[in-house]
């Protein structure tokens, strides 16, 4: 049966709008379904990046002179009123940024570029054929893409529903409250947990991160330990290897039972990895009782594609999804070449394998190079010497992984990821167009250390060099 569209995108996010524009640019017939009042929505990750930027500016200003008119009160003497005022000002700033970004991808702009914009709530239907109904109108398409808003799933923890925990998505809506929570218990030690903990502590909120295992379990252990030290220096309380048993509400506060301890706070914050919000979409009606996606962004339904819910890679995933949906499904995600960022200050960026993972595959052919940030002149000039870079390199020079805790790490991890994807060895990367005064100059030092490590693995070459220089010095000059 003929259909009306090549692609229907269930949106509500910036990635959905950009996917619609890209698909329309390929001359496909595209419909974008947007929930009502979406332009005024605030993205939790955008707010987090804003507070990270505010914290960086405050820290830099404190090195020179007192910062006037700042958003951040001194945590040790901030009052609840100051905290709420700072939060409200920050959220107003975030809303201004969101509105500015939305202007470039407004629904009017999309309509002018050939996208059929439908505003309203909708759901999938199966009969007589698969389609998506919006406000009574049936949209039938060759393929569908789920690129809607994300939500943080609830943890399976006894007593948790009774305490009404916060999530990053609900936290950003608290700006209109008269007072924010003064004490937060953050459950989990993932990247969002530590980033939000640091941001909240810097505006004067007491934050305790409760980690069932070690903090940042997916990151290099050495860099995760240094990141924990940075957080604790900011005033974040980190409880590692503390299994969480239960939660309950007691007399205007919440109590978390964790490893034999009773931890009290005003609210609980959950930061589990976000998932696409499936509420009201009737995915079960088309056989998608649970939503899982392949590396091609395909669901179990052959005509339905979906983003993974990872905001860091949403736009990249959308580009792959629309190509697979409109043409043949030939494109895949390559996780080993996709950078991951922990949005702290300084940020922690990684791509590829850890040293332990690489050694499991290649054994002694792998070298691990660890370089402290204080070796970089620019870091000394900026008084930002807390940091560490680790490079995992094969003896043939191929970069297998990079793990960086340093200012602007998220800016230059992409260069390393591109070098890995194009199989450019470390020596070529180090000789590239990288300013010597940049933080990325540490790549030169990494290449030098790698060459020395490689040289010391060949004693005969070292002996030959010693003999050769002895002979040269013995000659008459």
C-alpha positions in Angstrom: 0.0 0.0 0.0 1.4 3.4 -0.9 2.6 5.7 1.9 2.7 9.5 2.3 6.3 9.9 3.7 9.7 8.4 3.4 10.4 9.2 7.1 8.4 10.2 10.1 10.5 11.5 13.0 9.0 11.5 16.5 10.8 14.5 17.9 11.1 17.0 20.7 14.9 17.3 20.6 17.4 19.4 18.7 18.8 16.1 17.2 15.3 15.3 15.8 15.0 18.7 14.1 18.5 18.5 12.6 17.7 14.9 11.3 14.5 16.3 9.7 16.4 19.0 7.9 19.1 16.6 6.8 16.5 14.1 5.4 14.6 16.9 3.7 17.8 18.0 2.1 18.1 14.6 0.5 14.7 15.3 -1.2 12.9 12.8 1.1 9.3 13.4 2.2 9.7 14.0 5.9 7.2 14.6 8.7 8.3 15.8 12.1 6.1 15.2 15.1 6.8 17.8 17.9 5.1 17.8 21.3 3.3 21.0 22.3 5.3 23.9 23.9 8.6 22.3 23.1 10.5 25.5 22.2 10.5 26.5 25.9 11.8 23.2 27.1 15.2 23.0 28.8 17.6 20.2 28.2 19.3 18.9 31.4 22.6 18.4 29.6 22.6 22.0 28.3 22.0 23.2 31.9 24.9 21.0 33.2 27.3 22.4 30.6 26.2 25.9 31.6 27.0 25.3 35.2 30.3 23.8 34.3 31.1 26.9 32.3 30.1 29.2 35.2 32.3 27.1 37.6 35.3 27.5 35.2 34.8 31.3 35.0 34.5 31.5 38.8 37.6 29.5 39.4 39.6 31.5 36.9 38.4 34.8 38.4 39.3 33.7 41.9 42.9 33.4 40.9 43.2 37.1 40.0 40.6 39.1 41.9 37.2 38.7 43.5 34.6 38.0 40.9 31.8 40.7 41.0 28.3 39.9 39.9 28.9 36.2 39.7 26.3 33.5 39.8 28.1 31.4 42.4 28.1 32.3 46.1 30.8 31.1 48.3 29.7 27.6 49.3 31.0 27.9 52.9 28.8 31.0 53.6 25.9 30.7 51.1 22.4 30.9 52.4 19.4 29.0 51.0 18.2 32.3 49.5 21.5 32.9 47.8 21.5 29.3 46.4 18.0 29.7 45.0 18.9 33.1 43.5 22.0 31.7 41.8 20.0 28.8 40.5 17.2 31.0 39.1 19.7 33.3 37.4 21.5 30.3 35.9 18.3 28.7 34.6 17.3 32.1 33.1 20.7 32.1 31.3 20.2 28.5 30.1 16.7 29.4 28.8 18.2 32.3 26.8 20.7 30.0 25.3 18.1 27.3 24.5 15.9 30.0 22.9 18.7 31.2 20.7 19.6 27.7 19.6 15.9 27.0 18.9 15.6 30.0 16.6 18.1 28.4 14.2 16.0 25.2 14.1 12.5 26.7 14.7 9.4 24.9 13.3 9.0 27.8 10.9 12.5 27.2 9.5 11.8 23.5 9.2 8.6 24.1 7.3 10.3 26.5 4.9 12.8 23.7 4.1 10.1 21.2 3.2 9.5 19.4 6.5 5.9 18.6 7.3 5.7 19.7 10.9 2.9 18.2 13.1 2.5 19.6 16.6 0.7 17.3 19.1 0.8 14.0 20.9 0.8 10.8 19.0 1.1 7.0 19.1 1.8 4.1 16.9 -1.0 2.0 15.4 -0.8 -1.4 13.7 -4.0 -1.7 11.7 -4.6 -1.7 8.8 -0.9 -1.0 8.5 1.7 0.5 10.8 1.4 4.2 11.1 1.6 7.1 13.6 -1.5 8.9 14.6 -1.1 12.6 15.7 -4.2 14.4 16.9 -6.4 12.1 14.8 -4.3 12.3 11.7 -2.7 9.1 10.4 0.9 9.5 9.2 2.0 6.5 7.1 5.7 6.2 6.1 8.3 3.9 4.8 10.3 4.3 8.1 10.0 5.9 11.5 12.7 7.4 13.7 12.3 7.8 17.5 14.3 10.9 18.4 12.2 12.2 21.3 13.1 13.4 24.7 15.1 11.4 27.2 14.2 10.4 30.7 16.1 8.9 33.6 14.8 5.5 34.6 14.0 4.7 38.2 16.2 2.4 40.2 14.9 -0.8 41.6 15.5 0.1 45.2 13.2 -0.7 48.1 11.3 2.5 49.3 12.6 4.7 46.5 9.1 5.5 44.9 7.9 6.7 48.3 10.5 9.5 48.5 9.8 11.0 45.0 13.4 11.2 43.9 14.7 13.9 41.6 16.3 13.3 38.2 18.4 15.8 36.1 15.3 16.3 33.9 13.1 17.3 36.9 16.0 19.2 38.7 16.1 21.8 35.9 12.4 22.7 36.5 13.0 23.6 40.2 14.1 27.2 39.4 10.7 28.5 40.2 10.7 27.0 43.7 11.4 29.4 46.6 14.1 27.2 47.9 16.2 24.4 46.5 17.2 21.3 48.4 20.2 22.1 50.6 21.4 18.5 50.9 21.3 16.1 48.0 22.1 12.4 48.1 23.1 11.3 44.6 22.7 7.6 43.9 25.3 6.1 41.6 28.8 7.0 40.6 28.4 7.4 36.8 29.5 10.4 34.7 26.2 12.3 35.2 26.4 11.8 38.9 29.8 13.3 39.4 29.2 16.1 37.0 26.0 17.2 38.7 27.5 16.8 42.1 30.3 19.2 41.3 28.0 21.7 39.7 25.6 21.7 42.6 28.4 21.9 45.2 29.7 25.0 43.5 26.4 26.9 44.1 26.4 25.9 47.8 24.4 22.7 47.8 25.8 19.8 49.9 26.1 16.8 47.6 27.0 13.2 48.6 27.7 10.7 45.8 27.0 7.1 46.9 28.8 4.6 44.6 27.9 0.9 44.8 31.4 0.2 43.3 34.2 2.6 42.6 33.4 6.0 41.1 33.3 6.1 37.3 33.6 2.4 36.8 33.9 2.7 33.0 36.9 5.0 33.2 40.6 4.3 33.7 41.1 3.6 37.4 44.0 6.1 37.8 42.1 8.9 36.2 38.9 8.1 38.1 40.9 8.3 41.3 42.3 11.7 40.4 38.8 12.8 39.4 37.5 11.8 42.8 40.3 13.9 44.4 39.2 16.9 42.3 35.6 16.5 43.4 36.5 16.1 47.1 38.6 19.2 46.9 35.5 21.0 45.6 33.6 19.8 48.6 31.8 16.8 47.2 31.4 13.8 49.6 32.2 10.6 47.7 31.3 7.2 49.2 32.9 4.5 47.1 32.1 0.8 47.3 29.0 1.5 49.3 26.1 -0.7 48.3 22.7 1.0 48.6 20.1 -1.1 50.4 16.9 1.1 50.8 15.5 4.6 51.0 12.7 6.1 53.0 11.1 9.4 54.0 11.5 10.5 57.6 10.3 13.9 59.1 10.8 16.3 56.2 13.9 14.5 55.0 15.0 11.4 53.2 17.2 8.6 54.6 19.3 6.2 52.5 20.5 2.9 54.1 23.8 2.1 52.5 26.3 -0.5 53.7 25.2 -0.2 57.4 25.1 3.6 57.4 22.1 5.9 57.5 22.6 8.9 55.2 20.3 11.9 55.5 19.4 14.6 53.0 16.6 16.8 51.7 16.2 15.0 48.4 17.6 12.1 46.4 18.9 12.6 42.9 19.1 9.7 40.4 21.4 10.0 37.5 21.2 6.6 35.7 21.9 6.6 32.0 18.9 8.3 30.2 16.6 6.4 27.9 14.1 7.6 25.3 10.8 8.5 26.8 8.3 5.8 25.6 5.3 7.2 27.4 2.2 7.3 25.3 3.8 6.0 22.1 2.1 2.6 22.1 5.3 0.8 21.1 3.8 -2.4 22.5 1.1 -2.1 19.9 3.6 -2.7 17.1 5.5 -5.4 19.0 8.1 -3.3 20.8 7.4 -4.2 24.4 11.1 -3.2 25.2 13.1 -0.8 23.2 16.6 -2.0 22.2 18.6 -0.8 19.2 21.4 -2.4 17.1 24.6 -0.7 15.9 22.6 0.4 12.9 20.0 2.1 15.2 17.4 -0.4 14.2 14.8 -1.7 16.6 13.2 -5.1 16.4 10.6 -3.7 14.1 12.0 -3.5 10.6 10.6 0.0 9.9 11.3 1.6 13.2 14.7 3.2 14.1 15.6 4.9 17.4 18.4 6.9 19.0 20.1 5.2 21.9 19.3 8.0 24.4 23.0 9.1 24.7 22.9 12.9 24.4 26.6 13.1 23.6 26.2 11.2 20.4 22.6 12.1 19.5 23.3 14.1 16.4 25.9 11.6 15.1 23.4 8.7 15.7 20.7 10.6 13.9 22.9 11.1 10.8 23.4 7.3 10.7 19.8 6.5 11.4 18.4 8.6 8.6 20.8 7.1 6.0 19.8 3.6 7.1 16.1 4.5 7.1 16.1 6.2 3.7 18.5 4.0 1.9 20.0 0.6 2.6 20.9 -0.1 6.2 24.7 -0.2 5.6 26.0 2.3 8.2 26.9 1.3 11.7 28.0 3.0 14.9 31.7 2.5 15.8 31.8 2.8 19.6 35.6 2.3 19.7 36.0 5.6 17.9 33.3 7.6 19.6 34.7 10.0 22.4 33.0 10.0 25.7 33.0 13.0 28.0 32.5 13.4 31.7 31.3 17.0 31.9 33.2 18.0 35.0 35.8 20.8 35.5 38.3 19.8 34.3 36.5 17.4 32.0 37.5 13.8 31.6 37.6 12.5 28.0 38.3 9.1 26.6 38.2 7.2 23.4 39.2 3.6 22.7 40.5 0.9 25.1 42.1 1.1 28.5 45.5 -0.4 29.0 44.1 -3.5 30.6 41.7 -4.1 27.8 44.4 -3.6 25.2 46.8 -5.9 26.9 44.2 -8.6 26.9 44.2 -8.5 23.1 47.8 -7.7 22.2 49.8 -8.6 25.4 53.3 -7.1 25.5 52.9 -5.3 22.2 51.0 -2.6 24.2 52.6 0.4 25.9 50.8 2.7 28.4 52.1 6.3 28.6 51.0 8.4 31.5 51.9 12.1 31.5 50.9 14.7 34.2 49.5 17.9 33.0 52.1 20.0 34.9 54.6 19.2 32.1 52.7 21.4 29.7 53.9 25.1 29.7 50.4 26.4 29.0 49.0 24.6 32.0 51.6 26.2 34.2 50.8 29.7 32.8 47.1 29.2 33.4 47.7 27.6 36.9 45.7 24.6 35.8 48.2 21.8 36.5 45.7 19.2 37.9 45.3 16.6 35.2 46.7 13.5 33.6 46.9 12.1 30.1 47.2 8.4 29.4 47.8 6.9 25.9 47.6 3.3 25.0 49.8 2.6 22.0 50.7 -0.5 20.0 54.3 -1.0 19.2 53.5 -0.2 15.5 52.4 3.3 16.6 48.7 2.8 16.4 46.8 4.6 19.2 44.5 2.1 20.9 43.1 4.4 23.5 43.4 7.8 25.1 42.2 9.0 28.5 42.6 12.7 29.4 41.7 14.6 32.5 42.6 18.2 31.6 41.0 21.6 30.7 39.7 21.5 27.1 40.1 17.8 26.9 36.7 17.5 25.2 38.0 19.8 22.4 41.1 17.8 21.4 39.9 14.2 22.1 38.2 14.5 18.7 41.5 14.9 17.0 42.8 11.7 18.6 39.5 9.8 17.7 39.9 10.9 14.1 43.5 9.7 14.1 42.4 6.3 15.5 39.6 6.0 12.9 42.0 6.8 10.0 44.7 4.6 11.5 47.2 7.5 11.8 50.0 6.4 14.1 51.1 8.5 17.1 54.2 9.9 15.4 52.1 11.4 12.5 49.6 12.8 15.0 52.4 14.4 17.1 53.9 16.0 13.9 50.5 17.5 12.9 49.4 21.1 13.0 49.3 21.4 16.8 50.4 24.6 18.4 53.3 24.1 20.7 51.8 26.3 23.4 48.5 24.3 23.4 47.6 21.8 26.0 47.6 19.3 23.2 51.4 19.7 23.0 51.6 16.9 25.4 51.1 14.7 22.4 54.7 15.5 21.5 55.9 14.3 24.8 53.8 11.1 24.5 55.4 10.4 21.2 58.9 10.9 22.7 58.2 8.6 25.6 56.7 5.9 23.3 59.8 5.9 21.1 62.0 5.6 24.2 59.9 2.7 25.5 60.1 1.0 22.1 63.9 1.5 22.0 64.4 0.0 25.4 62.6 -3.1 24.3 65.5 -3.9 22.0 68.8 -4.3 24.0 70.8 -5.1 20.9 69.9 -1.7 19.4 71.0 0.0 22.6 74.3 -1.9 22.6 74.8 -0.9 19.0 74.2 2.7 19.7 76.6 2.7 22.7 79.3 1.0 20.5 78.7 3.5 17.7 79.0 6.6 19.8 82.1 5.1 21.6 83.7 4.7 18.2 82.8 8.2 17.1 84.2 9.7 20.2 87.5 7.8 19.9 88.3 9.2 16.5 90.5 12.2 16.1 88.6 15.5 15.7 
